[in-house]
Amino acid sequence: MKKQARIIFVGMHNKPGKQPLDSSTMTGKVIDRIIEQLKPYECIKSNLFDKEYFPNSEVEIWNSHIRWYNKFKPIDKDLIILLGKWTQDNFLPAPGIVIKLDHPASFNYRSKAQKEEYINSAVAKIKNYCT
């Protein structure tokens, strides 16, 4: 397999006043730790729904996916990391290799050791597809 063009992390929606998977949030901090271990690959943080609220209709979800697709223009060599069940269930097929991870927020209340295990497991799973 050829080297990936990009590794694109995809969460659900933005927190108020924050960027997708913002480094000031607990989830963003976990993703940053994963990204640190994936250098020199280009990593992008995104949310499927680039708004500050949770989508409440199928039309909004559909339109947000189209906007995401047009913004990031994934190609076959990209790795697309889907964070959490909602994102996995609502992400439409796109070019690229899809990797499904539990949402990091599900580990924020757990022990430091469990959080480290999540990070190490995620990095290993992603690196398995990198060359």
C-alpha positions as CSV (number, residue, x, y, z in Angstrom):
1,M,0.0,0.0,0.0
2,K,1.2,3.5,-0.8
3,K,1.7,6.2,1.8
4,Q,-1.6,7.8,3.0
5,A,-2.3,11.2,1.7
6,R,-3.9,12.3,5.0
7,I,-5.4,11.0,8.2
8,I,-8.7,12.7,8.8
9,F,-10.3,12.5,12.3
10,V,-14.1,12.9,12.2
11,G,-16.1,13.8,15.3
12,M,-19.8,14.7,15.7
13,H,-20.3,18.5,16.1
14,N,-18.4,21.5,17.5
15,K,-18.6,22.7,21.1
16,P,-19.8,26.3,21.4
17,G,-17.0,28.7,20.4
18,K,-14.6,25.9,19.5
19,Q,-13.0,24.4,16.4
20,P,-13.6,20.7,15.5
21,L,-12.0,18.4,18.1
22,D,-10.5,21.6,19.7
23,S,-7.3,21.1,21.7
24,S,-8.9,22.9,24.7
25,T,-11.5,20.0,25.1
26,M,-10.9,16.7,26.7
27,T,-11.6,14.9,23.4
28,G,-9.3,17.3,21.5
29,K,-6.5,16.6,24.0
30,V,-6.8,12.9,23.4
31,I,-6.8,13.3,19.6
32,D,-3.8,15.6,19.9
33,R,-1.9,12.8,21.8
34,I,-2.8,10.4,19.1
35,I,-1.7,12.8,16.4
36,E,1.7,13.4,18.2
37,Q,2.4,9.7,17.7
38,L,1.4,9.7,14.0
39,K,4.1,12.2,12.8
40,P,5.1,12.7,10.0
41,Y,1.6,11.9,8.6
42,E,-0.7,14.9,7.8
43,C,-3.5,14.8,10.3
44,I,-6.7,16.8,10.1
45,K,-9.3,17.3,12.8
46,S,-12.9,17.7,11.6
47,N,-16.5,17.2,12.6
48,L,-19.1,15.7,10.4
49,F,-21.6,18.4,11.6
50,D,-19.6,21.6,11.6
51,K,-22.1,23.5,13.8
52,E,-22.3,24.2,17.5
53,Y,-25.4,22.0,18.1
54,F,-26.4,18.4,17.5
55,P,-28.2,17.9,14.2
56,N,-31.9,17.0,14.6
57,S,-33.0,15.9,11.2
58,E,-31.9,13.5,8.4
59,V,-31.8,16.5,6.0
60,E,-29.3,18.3,8.2
61,I,-27.2,15.2,8.6
62,W,-27.2,14.6,4.8
63,N,-26.3,18.2,4.0
64,S,-23.5,18.2,6.6
65,H,-22.0,15.1,5.1
66,I,-22.1,16.7,1.6
67,R,-20.4,19.8,3.0
68,W,-17.8,17.7,4.8
69,Y,-17.1,15.7,1.6
70,N,-16.8,18.9,-0.5
71,K,-14.5,20.5,2.1
72,F,-12.1,17.6,2.6
73,K,-12.4,15.9,-0.8
74,P,-11.2,12.5,0.5
75,I,-9.2,10.2,-1.9
76,D,-8.7,6.5,-1.8
77,K,-5.3,6.8,0.1
78,D,-6.8,8.9,3.0
79,L,-7.5,7.3,6.3
80,I,-10.8,8.4,7.7
81,I,-11.0,7.9,11.5
82,L,-14.7,7.9,12.6
83,L,-15.0,8.7,16.3
84,G,-18.0,7.2,18.1
85,K,-21.1,5.3,17.1
86,W,-23.2,8.3,16.0
87,T,-20.5,9.4,13.5
88,Q,-20.0,5.8,12.3
89,D,-23.8,5.4,11.8
90,N,-24.2,8.7,10.0
91,F,-21.1,8.8,7.8
92,L,-21.9,8.1,4.2
93,P,-19.6,6.0,2.0
94,A,-16.6,8.1,0.8
95,P,-13.3,7.3,-0.8
96,G,-10.6,6.3,1.7
97,I,-10.0,3.7,4.3
98,V,-12.4,4.0,7.2
99,I,-11.3,3.2,10.7
100,K,-13.8,3.1,13.5
101,L,-12.8,4.1,17.0
102,D,-14.8,4.6,20.2
103,H,-15.3,8.3,20.9
104,P,-12.6,9.5,23.2
105,A,-15.2,11.2,25.5
106,S,-16.3,7.7,26.5
107,F,-12.9,7.4,28.2
108,N,-12.7,10.8,29.9
109,Y,-14.2,9.6,33.1
110,R,-12.0,6.5,33.3
111,S,-8.6,6.0,34.9
112,K,-5.4,7.5,33.4
113,A,-4.3,4.0,32.6
114,Q,-7.4,3.3,30.6
115,K,-7.0,6.6,28.7
116,E,-3.4,5.6,27.9
117,E,-4.6,2.2,26.7
118,Y,-7.2,3.9,24.4
119,I,-4.5,6.2,22.9
120,N,-2.0,3.4,22.4
121,S,-4.6,1.1,20.9
122,A,-5.9,3.9,18.5
123,V,-2.4,4.7,17.4
124,A,-1.6,1.0,16.7
125,K,-4.8,0.5,14.8
126,I,-4.2,3.6,12.6
127,K,-0.5,2.8,12.1
128,N,-1.5,-0.7,10.9
129,Y,-2.8,1.0,7.7
130,C,0.2,3.4,7.3
131,T,3.3,2.5,5.3
